[in-house]
Amino acid sequence: MTQPTDQIILSGLELWLKVGCTDAERAFAQRIEMDAALHLPLNEAGRTDSLDATVDYAAACSLLKNTLEPRTFKLAEAVAEQAADLLLGAYGLNSVTVLVKKRALPGLAWAGIQIQRP
């Protein structure tokens, strides 16, 4: 039997992070957008209508904002890895997919990276 593909989607989480390769880029916080897919079985939550059987997405967003925003990063890859570690450590997830998007260059809507971690 295959694993269920249930997921909680957090889309467009706005984070203000100091992130960039140069000192000038890291001098001020910039708007970063994050999407996360939290992979876990949701059948019990659906049957019982109980928040205890799922992930409180407001708490997950607060965890990400409160932990990541005070930090400084050189790479979006580091932002994604730390976000994945936070979510995997806090919740009983099968895996997590994290997409980090940053406005990087004039004429480019955004540059981003996506990771999936078990």
TAVENDA-V899894 format. One record per residue. PHI is phi in whole degrees, 0 to 359 (none if undefined). Layout:
phi->PHI
phi->PHI
//
This chain:
phi->none
phi->276
phi->291
phi->295
phi->257
phi->298
phi->204
phi->260
phi->253
phi->250
phi->240
phi->76
phi->296
phi->271
phi->237
phi->250
phi->236
phi->271
phi->216
phi->162
phi->285
phi->253
phi->301
phi->297
phi->295
phi->271
phi->294
phi->226
phi->294
phi->234
phi->286
phi->241
phi->249
phi->232
phi->245
phi->220
phi->247
phi->262
phi->266
phi->198
phi->293
phi->246
phi->296
phi->295
phi->299
phi->294
phi->286
phi->263
phi->58
phi->247
phi->297
phi->295
phi->263
phi->216
phi->253
phi->287
phi->294
phi->294
phi->293
phi->297
phi->295
phi->297
phi->302
phi->297
phi->298
phi->292
phi->270
phi->276
phi->298
phi->286
phi->271
phi->239
phi->229
phi->271
phi->236
phi->297
phi->301
phi->292
phi->300
phi->296
phi->298
phi->292
phi->297
phi->298
phi->300
phi->299
phi->292
phi->295
phi->287
phi->270
phi->228
phi->279
phi->271
phi->287
phi->194
phi->216
phi->244
phi->235
phi->243
phi->246
phi->239
phi->223
phi->285
phi->250
phi->221
phi->302
phi->86
phi->246
phi->304
phi->191
phi->244
phi->205
phi->225
phi->228
phi->231
phi->231
phi->232
phi->286
//
